[in-house]
Amino acid sequence: PNSPKRASFFNGGSFKNLGGSLKDVMSMATGKPDLKRVNSIGTEDEDKLDLIEVKPDAHAEMHKALQAHHPWFNSWWIYTIVLAIMLGLCLFSVLYPARHIDEIVNMAPSMNLADKRLMLMKASALLSRELVLDDGFSRLHNYRIAGTLNYVLKELEEVDLTIRQGGSRHVKVGADHRHNKVHNDIMYSEGCHWRNVKHMSGAHRRAGGSSATSAGGCEVPVFPKAAQQGLYPLLLLFMDTVHTILDHYGPKDTTWANAYDIPPAPEYEHDFDYLDFHPERFHLLESNPDLKFILEMFHGELFLGLHSILTVFHDETEYIFETVHSELRLLYSVYIVMVILLFYVLLFKRTMSFAYDQSQRAKSFVKSMPLYTLTVDEIDTVKKYFIPEEMWEHED
C-alpha cells in the first residue's frame, strides 16, 4: 500500500502516472509481501509465479476512473430508454389506427340494411300492385298478398329506423349520428340532394362534404311537392300510402298470413287455383293516385334517393379504410426511421465503432509492451492475462 508506484498508479483515477517499467510491475507480482496471492500458473517443471488481487479500495478507484471515460451511448440506461421508445411507438402504430375498428364493424350491417331497405321498398310497390289487381297472376291469394305486404311494410319501417338511429340489428351508431353531411342533407334537407350525389367527386362524398345545392326537376307528378321536402318525408309518404292501399284493398274477413313465414291455412291447400282478371281494377293503375304514386316510386325519386344513400355508405366505408391504411403507412414509416436513426445509427453503430476502436488500442498496447526484457516465466504470466485459461489446456 505504501509503494510510490502503486500510489501514482491510482492517483486521480488516471493511467497517465503509471511510471516504472513492465519489469517493475512483474517484480511486484512476484515479490511484494503486501499483495494477496490468489493463483499460481506455470508447469510442474517451472517456477510458479503468483498473480495478485487488487485491494477493494484500489479496485474502486480503477472502476471510478473507467466510468469517468465511459461513453454515454454505451450506457445501459440509454439503451433502455431507446428500446422503450421503440416499443411504445410500435404499440402506438398498431393501437392508434385500431380505433377505427368499431366504425368498420358498424358499416357492414349499415350497408346491408341500406340495401335491404331498397329491396323492401320495391317489394312494397309490387305487392301493393298485386293486392289491388288481385287477378291470380301473382300465384298468391289475396289474404297472403296482404299478409306479406303487412310484414314487408313493418320490416321497412324497422330497417329504416335502425339505419338512421342504430341500436339494433348490429348497428351501434346510426347514420344520423355519424356526422355524415351528405347523408343528412339527402334525408332531411329540403330539395332533391340525392340528384347531386352522382355529380359529386368520390373524395368529396367519402369525406362527408355537403351536397351544396339541390337539383331541380325532381317533382313527383302525383304529389308535385313531395320530393322537395327531402328523402325522409318522401319515404314516410310512401309508407303511409302503402298503409292506405293495404287498409282499402286488403281482406277484411280473414286472418292475414305471411307468405314466407307462416304456412297456409287448412282451407287453402293450394297457393294458386284461379285466374280472375278485373278490367276495372287494371285501370286503377292509372286512375288511383295512391297506387300511381307507389308505382312511380318503384324506379323514381324514392328509388334514386335510397340508392344514393347506399352509394354514400359505400364511400364512407372506403374513406374509413383509406384513413386506416394511410395512418398505418405513416406510423410504420416513422417507426422504421426511428429504428434506423435512433437505434442503429445513434447507438448500435457508434457502440460497435467504439468497441472496434478499443480493440485496436488494446492491440497497439500489447504490441508496444517490451516483452523482450522479460523472462520466459514473466511472458507466460502476461500471456495468461490475455489468453483464456481453456486455451492453455490445448497447447502442445
C-alpha positions in Angstrom: 0.0 0.0 0.0 2.9 2.4 0.7 4.5 1.7 -2.7 5.0 5.0 -4.5 4.3 3.3 -7.8 1.0 1.9 -6.6 0.1 5.4 -5.3 0.9 7.0 -8.6 -1.0 4.2 -10.4 -4.3 5.2 -8.8 -3.7 8.8 -8.3 -6.7 10.8 -9.7 -8.3 7.8 -11.4 -6.0 8.1 -14.4 -3.4 5.8 -16.0 -1.1 8.7 -17.1 1.1 8.5 -14.0 1.7 4.7 -14.2 5.5 5.2 -14.2 8.1 2.4 -13.9 8.6 -0.3 -16.4 6.9 -3.6 -17.1 9.8 -5.2 -15.3 8.9 -3.4 -12.1 5.3 -4.5 -12.5 6.3 -8.1 -12.8 8.5 -7.8 -9.7 5.5 -6.5 -7.9 3.6 -9.6 -8.9 6.3 -11.9 -7.6 7.9 -10.2 -4.6 5.7 -7.8 -2.8 4.6 -9.2 0.6 1.5 -6.9 0.9 -0.3 -8.2 -2.1 -2.6 -11.2 -1.7 -1.6 -14.4 -3.6 -4.7 -15.9 -5.4 -3.4 -18.3 -8.1 -0.4 -19.9 -9.5 0.4 -20.6 -13.1 3.0 -22.5 -15.0 4.0 -26.1 -15.3 5.4 -28.6 -12.9 9.0 -28.1 -14.2 8.8 -24.3 -13.9 9.0 -21.9 -11.0 5.4 -20.9 -10.3 4.5 -17.2 -10.5 1.7 -15.9 -8.3 -1.0 -13.5 -9.7 -2.1 -10.7 -7.3 -5.5 -9.4 -6.4 -6.0 -5.7 -6.2 -7.4 -4.5 -2.9 -11.0 -3.2 -2.8 -10.1 0.5 -2.5 -7.8 0.3 -5.4 -10.4 -1.6 -7.4 -13.0 1.1 -6.6 -10.6 3.8 -7.8 -10.0 2.0 -11.0 -13.7 1.5 -11.6 -14.3 5.2 -11.0 -11.6 6.1 -13.5 -13.2 3.8 -16.1 -16.7 5.2 -15.5 -15.4 8.7 -16.0 -14.2 7.8 -19.5 -17.3 5.7 -20.3 -19.1 7.0 -23.4 -22.8 8.0 -22.9 -24.1 5.9 -25.8 -22.7 2.7 -24.3 -24.8 3.0 -21.1 -27.5 0.5 -20.2 -30.0 3.2 -19.3 -29.6 4.8 -22.7 -30.4 1.5 -24.4 -33.3 1.0 -22.0 -34.8 4.4 -22.9 -34.4 3.9 -26.6 -35.9 0.4 -26.6 -38.8 1.6 -24.5 -39.4 4.4 -27.1 -39.3 2.0 -30.0 -41.6 -0.5 -28.2 -44.1 2.4 -27.4 -44.0 3.6 -31.0 -44.6 0.0 -32.2 -47.6 -0.4 -30.0 -48.9 3.1 -30.9 -48.6 2.4 -34.6 -51.0 -0.6 -34.1 -53.4 0.7 -31.5 -54.0 4.2 -32.9 -55.4 3.0 -36.3 -57.3 0.3 -34.4 -59.7 3.0 -33.1 -61.5 2.7 -36.5 -62.4 -1.0 -35.9 -65.8 -0.1 -34.4 -66.6 2.1 -37.4 -65.7 -0.7 -39.8 -67.7 -3.2 -37.9 -70.6 -0.7 -37.8 -70.6 0.0 -41.5 -71.1 -3.7 -42.6 -74.6 -4.1 -41.2 -75.5 -0.5 -42.1 -74.7 -1.2 -45.8 -76.6 -4.5 -45.6 -79.7 -2.8 -44.2 -79.5 0.1 -46.7 -79.6 -2.5 -49.5 -82.4 -4.3 -47.7 -84.4 -1.1 -47.3 -84.2 -0.5 -51.1 -85.4 -4.1 -51.7 -88.3 -3.7 -49.2 -89.4 -0.5 -50.8 -89.6 -2.2 -54.3 -91.3 -5.3 -52.8 -93.9 -3.0 -51.1 -94.6 -1.4 -54.5 -95.0 -4.7 -56.3 -97.2 -6.3 -53.6 -99.4 -3.2 -53.5 -99.9 -3.5 -57.2 -100.8 -7.2 -56.9 -103.1 -6.6 -54.0 -105.1 -4.0 -56.0 -105.3 -6.2 -59.1 -106.0 -9.5 -57.3 -106.1 -11.4 -60.6 -104.2 -14.5 -59.6 -101.2 -13.8 -61.8 -99.1 -13.4 -58.7 -99.9 -17.0 -57.8 -100.8 -15.8 -54.3 -104.2 -15.5 -52.7 -105.5 -12.1 -51.6 -105.0 -12.9 -47.9 -101.4 -14.0 -48.5 -100.6 -10.9 -50.5 -102.0 -8.7 -47.8 -100.1 -10.6 -45.0 -96.8 -10.4 -46.9 -97.3 -6.7 -47.7 -98.0 -6.1 -44.0 -94.9 -7.9 -43.0 -92.7 -6.1 -45.6 -94.1 -2.7 -44.6 -93.3 -3.3 -40.9 -89.9 -4.6 -41.8 -89.3 -1.5 -43.9 -90.2 0.8 -41.0 -87.9 -1.1 -38.6 -85.0 -1.2 -41.0 -85.2 2.5 -41.8 -85.3 3.4 -38.1 -82.3 1.1 -37.5 -80.3 2.7 -40.3 -80.9 6.2 -39.1 -80.8 5.7 -35.3 -78.9 2.5 -34.7 -79.1 0.5 -31.5 -80.3 -2.8 -33.1 -79.5 -5.4 -35.7 -75.8 -5.0 -35.0 -75.8 -1.3 -36.0 -74.4 0.6 -33.0 -74.3 4.1 -34.4 -76.9 5.2 -36.8 -76.3 7.3 -39.9 -77.9 10.4 -38.3 -75.2 10.4 -35.6 -72.1 9.6 -37.7 -71.8 13.3 -38.8 -72.1 12.4 -42.5 -73.1 15.7 -44.0 -74.1 14.1 -47.4 -76.4 11.6 -45.8 -78.1 14.2 -43.5 -78.6 16.6 -46.4 -80.2 13.9 -48.5 -82.5 12.7 -45.8 -83.6 15.9 -44.1 -82.7 19.0 -46.1 -85.2 20.5 -48.5 -84.6 19.7 -52.1 -83.5 16.7 -54.1 -80.0 16.4 -52.8 -79.7 12.8 -54.0 -79.6 14.1 -57.5 -76.2 15.7 -56.7 -74.5 12.6 -55.4 -73.6 11.2 -58.8 -72.1 14.7 -59.7 -70.0 14.9 -56.6 -66.5 13.5 -56.7 -65.8 10.3 -54.8 -63.4 12.0 -52.5 -66.0 14.7 -51.6 -68.6 12.1 -50.8 -66.1 9.9 -48.8 -65.1 13.0 -46.8 -68.8 13.6 -45.9 -68.9 17.0 -47.5 -72.1 18.9 -48.1 -74.1 18.3 -51.3 -74.2 22.0 -51.9 -77.3 22.9 -53.8 -80.4 20.9 -54.6 -81.0 19.6 -58.1 -84.2 20.7 -59.9 -86.6 18.7 -62.0 -87.4 16.0 -59.3 -91.1 16.7 -58.9 -93.5 13.8 -58.5 -96.4 14.1 -60.9 -99.0 12.9 -58.4 -97.7 14.9 -55.5 -95.6 17.7 -57.0 -94.1 19.0 -53.8 -93.5 15.7 -52.1 -89.9 15.2 -53.3 -88.9 18.8 -52.5 -89.2 18.1 -48.7 -86.3 15.7 -48.6 -85.9 11.9 -48.9 -87.2 11.1 -45.4 -90.5 12.9 -45.8 -90.8 11.2 -49.2 -90.2 7.8 -47.6 -92.8 8.5 -44.9 -95.3 9.5 -47.5 -94.6 6.3 -49.4 -95.1 4.1 -46.3 -98.3 5.9 -45.4 -99.6 5.4 -48.9 -98.9 1.7 -48.8 -100.8 1.5 -45.5 -103.7 3.2 -47.2 -103.7 0.7 -50.0 -103.4 -2.2 -47.6 -106.4 -1.0 -45.5 -108.6 -0.3 -48.5 -107.9 -3.4 -50.7 -106.8 -5.9 -48.1 -109.2 -8.7 -47.0 -111.5 -7.9 -44.1 -112.9 -11.2 -43.1 -109.8 -13.5 -42.8 -106.6 -13.6 -40.8 -103.6 -12.3 -42.7 -100.7 -14.7 -43.2 -97.1 -14.1 -44.0 -96.5 -15.9 -47.3 -92.8 -16.5 -46.4 -93.0 -17.4 -42.7 -96.4 -18.9 -41.9 -97.9 -22.0 -43.6 -101.2 -21.5 -45.4 -104.5 -22.0 -43.6 -106.0 -25.5 -44.0 -108.9 -24.2 -46.1 -106.2 -23.0 -48.7 -104.2 -26.1 -49.6 -103.0 -24.5 -52.9 -101.4 -21.2 -53.3 -102.9 -20.7 -56.7 -106.1 -22.1 -58.1 -107.8 -19.3 -60.0 -107.3 -16.5 -62.5 -109.8 -13.7 -62.4 -108.9 -10.7 -64.4 -110.7 -7.4 -63.3 -110.5 -4.7 -66.0 -111.9 -2.1 -63.7 -109.0 -2.7 -61.3 -106.5 -2.6 -64.1 -107.5 0.9 -64.8 -106.7 1.8 -61.2 -103.0 1.7 -62.1 -103.5 5.0 -63.8 -106.5 6.5 -62.0 -105.8 5.8 -58.4 -103.4 8.5 -57.2 -102.1 6.4 -54.3 -101.3 3.4 -56.4 -99.8 5.6 -59.1 -97.6 7.3 -56.6 -96.4 4.0 -55.3 -95.6 2.6 -58.7 -93.7 5.8 -59.6 -91.5 5.4 -56.6 -90.5 1.9 -57.7 -88.0 3.4 -60.1 -88.5 7.1 -59.4 -87.2 9.6 -56.9 -87.5 7.4 -53.9 -85.5 4.6 -55.6 -82.9 7.1 -56.7 -82.7 8.6 -53.1 -82.3 5.3 -51.3 -79.8 4.1 -53.9 -77.8 7.3 -53.4 -77.7 6.5 -49.6 -76.2 3.1 -50.4 -73.6 4.8 -52.5 -72.8 7.3 -49.7 -72.4 4.3 -47.3 -70.0 2.6 -49.7 -68.0 5.8 -50.0 -68.0 6.2 -46.2 -66.6 2.7 -45.7 -64.0 3.3 -48.4 -62.9 6.5 -46.6 -62.5 4.7 -43.3 -60.3 2.1 -44.9 -58.2 4.7 -46.7 -57.8 6.5 -43.4 -56.6 3.4 -41.6 -54.3 2.5 -44.5 -52.7 5.9 -44.6 -52.2 6.0 -40.8 -50.6 2.6 -40.8 -48.2 3.5 -43.6 -47.3 6.8 -41.9 -46.7 5.3 -38.5 -44.8 2.3 -39.9 -42.6 4.7 -41.8 -41.9 6.7 -38.7 -41.2 3.5 -36.8 -38.7 2.3 -39.4 -36.9 5.7 -39.5 -36.7 5.7 -35.7 -35.2 2.2 -35.7 -32.6 3.2 -38.3 -31.7 6.6 -36.9 -32.2 6.3 -33.2 -31.1 2.7 -32.5 -28.8 1.7 -35.4 -27.0 4.9 -36.3 -27.1 6.7 -32.9 -26.4 3.7 -30.6 -25.6 0.4 -32.2 -23.2 1.6 -34.9 -21.4 4.0 -32.6 -21.1 1.3 -29.9 -19.6 -1.1 -32.5 -17.2 1.6 -33.7 -16.2 2.3 -30.1 -15.6 -1.4 -29.4 -13.6 -1.8 -32.5 -11.5 1.3 -31.6 -10.9 -0.1 -28.1 -9.8 -3.4 -29.5 -7.3 -1.7 -31.9 -5.9 0.3 -29.0 -5.5 -2.8 -26.9 -3.6 -4.4 -29.8 -1.4 -1.4 -30.1 -0.8 -1.5 -26.3 0.2 -5.2 -26.4 2.5 -4.6 -29.4 4.2 -1.8 -27.6 5.0 -3.8 -24.5 8.8 -4.5 -24.1 8.4 -8.2 -23.8 11.9 -8.8 -24.8 13.0 -7.6 -21.4 11.0 -10.2 -19.6 11.9 -13.8 -18.7 10.0 -16.7 -20.2 8.0 -17.1 -16.9 7.1 -13.5 -16.9 6.0 -13.7 -20.5 3.8 -16.7 -19.6 2.2 -14.6 -16.9 1.4 -11.8 -19.4 0.0 -14.4 -21.9 -2.2 -15.8 -19.1 -3.8 -12.4 -18.7 -4.7 -12.1 -22.4 -5.4 -15.7 -23.3 -8.4 -17.6 -21.7 -7.4 -20.5 -19.4 -9.2 -23.1 -21.5 -6.9 -22.3 -24.5 -3.9 -23.2 -22.4 -5.2 -26.7 -21.9 -5.0 -27.4 -25.7 -1.4 -26.1 -26.2 1.3 -28.6 -27.0 
